[in-house]
Amino acid sequence: MSTAEAAPLIVHLIHRLDVGGLENGLVNLINHLPPERYRHAIVCLEDASDFRLRIQRPGVEIVSINKRHGKDWSHYLRLFHTLKRLQPQLIHTRNLAGIEAQLLAAAAGVRLRVHGEHGRDINDLDGSKRRYRLLRQMLRPLIGHFIAVSKDLEDWLVDTIGARPQRVTHISNGVDSVQFHPRLGPPAAIGPEGFMTEQAFVIGSVGRMAEVKDHITLVHAFLTLLAQGGLAASRMRLVIIGDGPCRQPCLDVLRASGTSALAWLPGARDDIARLMRAFTVFVQPSLAEGASNTVLEAMASGLPVVATAVGGNPELVQPGWTGKLVAPRDPGQLAAAIADYYCAPGLAAQHGARARRRVLTEFSLSAMAAAYLAVYDRLTHQPSTKG
């Protein structure tokens, strides 16, 4: 048996392997952990898309439980049998969708159990919903260790869920600062023919177009900017990369206002790094966040970030230094923050350069992988590679 085959198996359980910040973080983690230390399998409660192709490491089994929407009691049995077959040494579930698997993992004999919190959804923006809180509190004794991607989530796990502080580790997301880098020349010609102009001021956003990401507020902020005097509306461009149920409502608002030609919402793309290098400013209008991968990618790309002051965003964006923080659901305040960058040429580049430097020193992929490795090693009693 080879060293890799003998390595302990970690099962990562998620809702679905598709485009998203949590999923991107998981793929980055597997790709950057030392291959000889652990084997990995991903169990998807639903299924996996072509996003699975981003996994560079061979031998990662991906299992789809194919859970139906709503109550699907049979999926618990399928998940139990999957865990019995895989016999992992450790299971790592993520977010509310995966936490019930902690009970099945315990029943299946998985001795080491980790749960990660990566952010909240529209149904529980502040983590206070009683039903979800009670579920987490009930399952808490089964969880050997918690991982939180932001200080905000770490405090919530301790203060609200009742996790013991010594069983909670805050691990920030990491970003690939080689793939995501600042523009080296003129901006790329993105969008349909004639969309980009030499002096375009491109307001960009990337993310799942779900209600919790609140891209509709960004659309209304864009319309506010176009209506303001003193701004050259002909220079303004809006780009939102991503797909989801809120994409069509955003397109409808733009069409109704007669501004469709100034906006580009192409859906999901796999060339995010290149597209970001065409942005002037990055906007994150979410109603809730853990530690946003797209914010970190924008920072690595040398962009200033205008983000809502929710969740982990204040831990990433330094107001007046690398970007601006605004209140959620406030298109007027969001428009004003963006307009500051338009009205002060050079400020975007200055804030963006500082953001890039911060990523290089604090949010590297290697630092993220090392932090997860330390948690896994401590739980499995694997010897550290540090001399």
Legacy VTK file of the C-alpha trace (Angstrom):
# vtk DataFile Version 3.0
C-alpha trace
ASCII
DATASET POLYDATA
POINTS 387 float
0.000 0.000 0.000
1.401 3.411 -0.980
1.771 6.334 1.412
-1.104 8.150 -0.301
-3.382 5.103 -0.009
-2.513 4.717 3.664
-3.198 8.384 4.435
-6.312 9.120 6.522
-9.459 9.861 4.537
-11.369 13.111 5.095
-14.941 13.367 3.837
-16.005 16.933 3.034
-19.811 17.136 3.067
-21.493 20.040 1.281
-24.900 20.849 -0.171
-23.850 20.930 -3.837
-20.534 21.213 -5.674
-21.167 24.203 -7.921
-19.999 27.767 -8.381
-19.864 29.510 -5.001
-17.523 30.901 -2.388
-17.733 27.950 -0.010
-17.196 25.494 -2.847
-14.308 27.525 -4.250
-12.676 27.510 -0.824
-13.064 23.731 -0.574
-11.487 23.154 -3.983
-8.624 25.519 -3.131
-8.067 23.674 0.144
-7.898 20.223 -1.452
-5.611 21.509 -4.211
-3.173 23.069 -1.712
-3.003 20.518 1.106
0.072 18.235 0.953
-1.158 15.256 -1.125
0.678 12.690 0.970
-0.956 13.739 4.240
-4.662 13.090 3.634
-6.964 11.556 1.085
-10.189 13.407 0.306
-13.729 12.606 -0.779
-16.526 15.112 -1.371
-20.066 14.041 -0.538
-22.723 16.284 -2.092
-26.196 16.176 -0.586
-27.533 17.062 -4.029
-25.067 16.700 -6.908
-21.956 18.137 -8.568
-21.590 20.350 -11.635
-18.587 20.829 -13.927
-17.117 22.879 -11.082
-15.638 19.531 -10.024
-13.146 19.881 -12.886
-11.335 22.571 -10.881
-10.031 19.898 -8.525
-6.436 19.397 -9.641
-5.617 16.571 -7.291
-6.218 13.013 -8.616
-8.124 10.392 -6.672
-10.772 12.632 -5.067
-14.015 10.658 -5.081
-17.158 12.752 -5.505
-20.415 11.178 -4.346
-23.858 12.634 -5.091
-26.607 11.687 -2.635
-29.208 13.230 -4.994
-31.394 14.610 -2.235
-34.724 15.863 -3.542
-35.912 19.380 -2.677
-37.926 19.608 0.503
-38.172 16.678 2.906
-36.464 13.612 1.455
-36.203 11.128 4.305
-34.609 8.458 2.083
-31.499 10.594 1.571
-30.533 10.015 5.216
-30.286 6.278 4.534
-28.243 6.843 1.365
-25.911 9.168 3.243
-25.513 6.696 6.114
-24.584 3.867 3.724
-22.154 6.167 1.895
-20.339 7.010 5.119
-20.247 3.336 6.125
-18.709 2.484 2.741
-16.126 5.276 2.780
-15.203 4.816 6.453
-13.441 8.180 6.754
-11.290 8.958 9.733
-12.728 12.486 9.788
-15.811 14.210 8.401
-15.931 17.966 7.779
-19.454 19.313 7.248
-20.165 22.887 6.246
-23.001 25.302 7.013
-26.562 24.592 8.078
-27.287 22.340 5.096
-24.644 19.859 6.213
-24.871 19.909 9.988
-27.487 17.127 10.267
-24.900 14.774 8.770
-23.006 15.022 12.050
-25.606 12.719 13.628
-25.411 10.201 10.770
-21.617 10.326 10.845
-21.620 9.497 14.551
-24.029 6.603 13.910
-21.808 5.372 11.072
-18.806 5.249 13.380
-16.935 8.326 12.117
-15.001 9.213 15.239
-13.636 12.644 14.310
-16.182 15.286 13.330
-15.575 18.904 12.263
-18.145 21.516 11.281
-17.431 24.749 9.423
-19.519 27.914 9.274
-18.952 29.931 6.107
-21.836 32.395 6.125
-25.602 32.637 6.402
-28.429 32.711 3.891
-31.501 34.854 3.398
-33.568 32.801 5.890
-31.274 33.556 8.829
-29.243 36.690 8.136
-28.038 37.235 11.707
-28.023 33.638 12.954
-30.846 34.258 15.407
-33.605 32.076 13.932
-34.755 29.893 16.826
-35.247 26.637 14.906
-31.792 26.748 13.330
-30.163 27.848 16.581
-31.724 24.952 18.488
-30.625 22.471 15.814
-27.034 23.635 16.081
-27.157 23.585 19.870
-28.606 20.075 19.871
-25.879 18.743 17.560
-23.062 20.706 19.222
-22.013 17.845 21.579
-21.368 15.605 18.548
-18.964 18.087 16.945
-15.350 17.779 17.989
-14.238 21.047 16.449
-15.733 24.099 14.740
-14.097 26.225 12.045
-15.310 29.774 11.368
-14.145 31.761 8.350
-14.660 35.109 10.100
-14.308 36.533 13.602
-17.994 37.422 13.438
-18.921 33.750 12.962
-16.415 32.641 15.598
-17.996 34.938 18.210
-21.474 33.755 17.235
-20.524 30.081 17.607
-19.216 30.749 21.115
-21.748 33.314 22.373
-24.962 32.059 20.724
-24.434 28.382 19.897
-22.451 27.695 23.058
-19.349 26.130 21.516
-16.352 26.021 23.845
-13.785 28.625 22.701
-10.980 26.042 22.645
-13.028 24.010 20.158
-13.446 26.874 17.672
-10.770 27.960 15.217
-11.004 31.049 13.040
-9.419 30.380 9.635
-9.607 33.128 7.027
-10.119 32.215 3.403
-7.096 32.386 1.138
-6.804 33.645 -2.416
-4.627 32.695 -5.378
-2.612 35.890 -5.794
-0.871 34.508 -8.888
-4.057 33.877 -10.832
-5.699 37.037 -9.469
-3.323 39.924 -10.125
-3.622 43.602 -11.076
-4.037 44.767 -14.630
-0.704 45.039 -16.426
-1.869 47.156 -19.343
-5.095 48.536 -20.808
-8.316 46.902 -19.592
-9.486 43.816 -21.476
-12.260 44.321 -24.016
-15.064 42.533 -22.181
-18.756 42.328 -22.937
-20.498 42.594 -26.295
-19.018 44.582 -29.139
-18.968 48.291 -28.332
-19.630 47.765 -24.617
-16.182 48.881 -23.447
-14.801 52.312 -24.211
-11.318 53.678 -23.594
-12.460 55.770 -20.612
-15.018 53.299 -19.205
-15.586 53.343 -15.456
-16.505 49.707 -14.789
-18.465 48.827 -11.656
-18.063 45.087 -11.229
-19.473 42.375 -9.012
-19.108 38.603 -8.956
-21.249 36.097 -7.108
-24.223 33.805 -6.993
-27.228 35.885 -8.026
-29.300 34.821 -5.045
-31.440 37.050 -2.845
-28.863 37.139 -0.038
-26.289 38.675 -2.421
-28.721 41.555 -3.149
-27.477 42.478 -6.618
-30.754 44.302 -7.235
-29.571 47.027 -4.834
-26.422 47.381 -6.942
-28.560 47.751 -10.061
-30.576 50.528 -8.407
-27.346 52.211 -7.247
-26.120 52.100 -10.852
-29.324 53.777 -12.053
-28.885 56.411 -9.335
-25.369 57.141 -10.617
-26.600 57.445 -14.200
-29.227 59.959 -13.086
-26.793 62.160 -11.149
-25.480 65.361 -12.612
-21.716 65.805 -12.787
-21.078 62.181 -13.764
-20.494 61.209 -17.375
-23.164 58.556 -17.827
-21.560 57.555 -21.121
-18.522 56.268 -19.170
-20.455 54.208 -16.631
-20.620 50.449 -17.105
-22.065 47.750 -14.845
-20.844 44.147 -14.917
-22.340 41.408 -12.709
-20.843 37.953 -13.209
-22.834 35.010 -11.893
-26.106 33.164 -12.279
-29.102 32.486 -10.106
-32.767 33.339 -9.565
-32.119 37.086 -9.183
-30.361 37.533 -12.527
-33.572 37.924 -14.533
-35.122 40.522 -12.172
-31.917 42.569 -12.478
-32.070 42.341 -16.272
-35.736 43.348 -16.185
-35.015 46.504 -14.146
-32.191 47.505 -16.511
-34.382 46.895 -19.545
-37.282 48.880 -18.084
-34.969 51.832 -17.401
-33.531 51.769 -20.922
-29.984 51.179 -19.690
-29.416 47.577 -20.826
-26.683 48.633 -23.242
-24.597 49.976 -20.334
-24.740 46.724 -18.360
-23.440 43.210 -18.960
-24.788 40.268 -16.944
-23.437 37.227 -18.798
-24.222 34.592 -16.162
-21.643 32.190 -14.782
-18.135 32.399 -16.244
-14.883 30.523 -15.738
-12.586 33.455 -16.593
-13.255 35.551 -13.486
-9.629 36.606 -12.987
-9.420 38.076 -16.502
-12.780 39.824 -16.195
-11.870 41.383 -12.851
-8.852 43.038 -14.457
-11.300 45.078 -16.532
-13.101 46.446 -13.453
-12.429 49.881 -11.966
-14.108 49.180 -8.633
-15.519 45.997 -7.117
-18.857 46.038 -5.291
-20.140 43.459 -2.805
-23.779 44.345 -1.888
-24.595 41.222 0.197
-27.069 41.122 3.066
-24.892 38.522 4.864
-21.365 37.199 4.367
-18.832 34.936 5.996
-15.450 35.831 4.554
-16.076 36.555 0.894
-13.782 34.809 -1.574
-14.753 37.253 -4.301
-13.810 40.231 -2.125
-10.387 38.661 -1.570
-10.032 37.940 -5.297
-10.883 41.565 -6.073
-8.317 42.749 -3.540
-5.706 40.447 -5.075
-6.613 41.966 -8.442
-5.685 45.399 -7.143
-9.251 46.697 -6.931
-10.821 48.905 -4.284
-13.829 47.209 -2.702
-17.138 48.806 -1.790
-18.950 46.296 0.442
-21.815 46.186 2.869
-20.824 46.262 6.540
-22.156 42.760 7.262
-20.624 39.525 8.538
-16.932 39.222 7.794
-16.756 42.119 5.306
-15.441 44.625 7.918
-12.589 42.192 8.608
-11.514 42.338 4.954
-12.269 45.893 3.832
-10.519 48.771 5.617
-12.662 51.895 5.086
-10.719 54.803 3.662
-7.650 52.601 3.148
-8.550 49.702 0.841
-12.202 50.450 0.146
-15.493 51.585 1.649
-18.194 50.003 3.798
-21.865 50.896 3.406
-25.167 49.891 4.966
-27.032 47.005 3.293
-30.131 47.619 1.171
-29.224 51.301 0.659
-28.749 52.081 -3.057
-28.211 55.783 -2.365
-25.325 55.198 0.038
-23.865 52.568 -2.283
-24.030 54.955 -5.237
-22.318 57.701 -3.216
-19.446 55.395 -2.249
-18.907 54.364 -5.867
-19.129 57.990 -7.015
-16.239 58.902 -4.705
-13.946 56.753 -6.826
-15.270 58.316 -10.011
-14.797 61.863 -8.730
-11.283 61.310 -7.319
-9.135 59.880 -10.112
-6.252 57.878 -8.677
-8.061 56.910 -5.464
-9.153 53.556 -6.908
-5.592 52.627 -7.845
-4.281 53.752 -4.452
-6.832 51.735 -2.465
-6.454 48.784 -4.821
-2.666 48.668 -4.378
-3.084 48.619 -0.593
-5.681 45.848 -0.886
-3.277 43.764 -2.977
-0.499 44.192 -0.395
-2.860 43.098 2.384
-3.812 39.919 0.531
-0.168 39.020 0.003
0.629 39.358 3.712
-2.558 38.048 5.354
-4.699 35.949 2.999
-2.464 33.548 1.104
-3.650 30.091 0.079
-0.628 28.541 1.740
-1.512 30.144 5.094
-5.127 28.936 4.795
-4.049 25.379 3.931
-1.545 25.316 6.798
-4.240 26.391 9.273
-6.650 23.644 8.171
-3.816 21.122 8.187
-3.017 22.047 11.787
-6.630 21.372 12.832
-6.769 18.044 10.995
-3.379 16.967 12.377
-4.341 17.847 15.927
-7.555 15.820 15.727
-6.065 12.808 13.938
-2.799 12.963 15.920
-0.830 13.027 12.708
2.800 14.130 13.121
3.425 17.683 11.927
5.841 18.232 9.063
7.381 21.194 10.855
10.929 20.533 11.928
LINES 1 388
387 0 1 2 3 4 5 6 7 8 9 10 11 12 13 14 15 16 17 18 19 20 21 22 23 24 25 26 27 28 29 30 31 32 33 34 35 36 37 38 39 40 41 42 43 44 45 46 47 48 49 50 51 52 53 54 55 56 57 58 59 60 61 62 63 64 65 66 67 68 69 70 71 72 73 74 75 76 77 78 79 80 81 82 83 84 85 86 87 88 89 90 91 92 93 94 95 96 97 98 99 100 101 102 103 104 105 106 107 108 109 110 111 112 113 114 115 116 117 118 119 120 121 122 123 124 125 126 127 128 129 130 131 132 133 134 135 136 137 138 139 140 141 142 143 144 145 146 147 148 149 150 151 152 153 154 155 156 157 158 159 160 161 162 163 164 165 166 167 168 169 170 171 172 173 174 175 176 177 178 179 180 181 182 183 184 185 186 187 188 189 190 191 192 193 194 195 196 197 198 199 200 201 202 203 204 205 206 207 208 209 210 211 212 213 214 215 216 217 218 219 220 221 222 223 224 225 226 227 228 229 230 231 232 233 234 235 236 237 238 239 240 241 242 243 244 245 246 247 248 249 250 251 252 253 254 255 256 257 258 259 260 261 262 263 264 265 266 267 268 269 270 271 272 273 274 275 276 277 278 279 280 281 282 283 284 285 286 287 288 289 290 291 292 293 294 295 296 297 298 299 300 301 302 303 304 305 306 307 308 309 310 311 312 313 314 315 316 317 318 319 320 321 322 323 324 325 326 327 328 329 330 331 332 333 334 335 336 337 338 339 340 341 342 343 344 345 346 347 348 349 350 351 352 353 354 355 356 357 358 359 360 361 362 363 364 365 366 367 368 369 370 371 372 373 374 375 376 377 378 379 380 381 382 383 384 385 386
